[in-house]
């Protein structure tokens, strides 16, 4: 039963389009389209919200993709 609930919870997650940004700092799932529409970048990135100690915006390993981020969503809860 827990597996079904997890699937339902995951299915209601929605992408949020920029320019709307997260209200809180933390890890977010991000999406950036590429030249090949079948191969977008979807990865985890760190977001530092304005007004925090180090408001740097988006940080991810693939720095060349930062300007290409178009959507983000909160990460699901970790497995129990």
C-alpha positions as CSV (number, residue, x, y, z in Angstrom):
1,X,0.0,0.0,0.0
2,X,2.9,2.4,0.8
3,X,4.2,1.9,-2.8
4,X,0.9,2.9,-4.3
5,X,0.8,6.0,-2.1
6,X,4.3,6.9,-3.1
7,X,3.4,6.6,-6.8
8,X,0.3,8.8,-6.4
9,X,2.3,11.4,-4.5
10,X,5.0,11.4,-7.2
11,X,2.4,11.8,-9.9
12,X,1.0,15.0,-8.4
13,X,4.4,16.7,-8.5
14,X,4.4,19.6,-11.0
15,X,7.1,21.6,-12.7
16,X,7.2,25.3,-11.9
17,X,8.2,27.6,-14.7
18,X,10.8,30.4,-14.3
19,X,10.8,33.3,-13.6
20,X,9.0,32.1,-10.5
21,X,11.7,30.9,-8.1
22,X,11.6,28.7,-5.0
23,X,10.8,30.5,-1.7
24,X,13.3,28.3,0.3
25,X,16.9,27.3,-0.2
26,X,17.6,23.6,-0.9
27,X,18.0,20.9,-3.5
28,X,15.5,21.1,-6.4
29,X,15.0,19.1,-9.5
30,X,15.7,21.3,-12.6
31,X,14.9,21.0,-16.3
32,X,16.8,22.6,-19.1
33,X,16.1,21.9,-22.8
34,X,18.9,21.1,-25.2
35,X,19.5,21.3,-28.9
36,X,18.1,17.7,-29.1
37,X,14.6,17.8,-27.7
38,X,14.8,14.1,-26.8
39,X,17.8,14.8,-24.5
40,X,17.0,17.6,-22.0
41,X,19.1,18.1,-18.9
42,X,17.1,16.9,-15.8
43,X,19.2,16.9,-12.6
44,X,19.4,18.0,-9.0
45,X,20.6,21.5,-8.3
46,X,21.0,23.7,-5.2
47,X,19.0,26.9,-4.9
48,X,19.9,29.7,-2.5
49,X,17.0,31.9,-1.8
50,X,17.3,35.7,-1.6
51,X,17.7,37.0,1.9
52,X,19.8,34.0,3.0
53,X,23.4,34.2,4.1
54,X,24.7,33.4,0.6
55,X,22.1,34.3,-2.0
56,X,23.8,32.9,-5.1
57,X,20.8,31.5,-7.0
58,X,21.2,28.2,-8.8
59,X,24.3,26.0,-8.4
60,X,24.9,22.8,-10.2
61,X,27.8,20.8,-11.5
62,X,27.1,21.5,-15.1
63,X,27.6,25.3,-14.9
64,X,27.0,25.8,-18.6
65,X,23.4,24.8,-18.1
66,X,22.5,27.3,-15.4
67,X,21.2,29.9,-17.9
68,X,19.2,27.2,-19.6
69,X,17.1,26.2,-16.6
70,X,13.4,26.8,-17.5
71,X,11.6,24.8,-14.8
72,X,12.1,23.4,-11.3
73,X,10.2,21.3,-8.7
74,X,10.7,20.2,-5.1
75,X,12.3,16.8,-4.5
76,X,10.1,14.0,-3.2
77,X,10.6,12.9,0.4
78,X,13.5,10.5,0.7
79,X,12.7,6.8,1.0
80,X,11.9,5.5,4.5
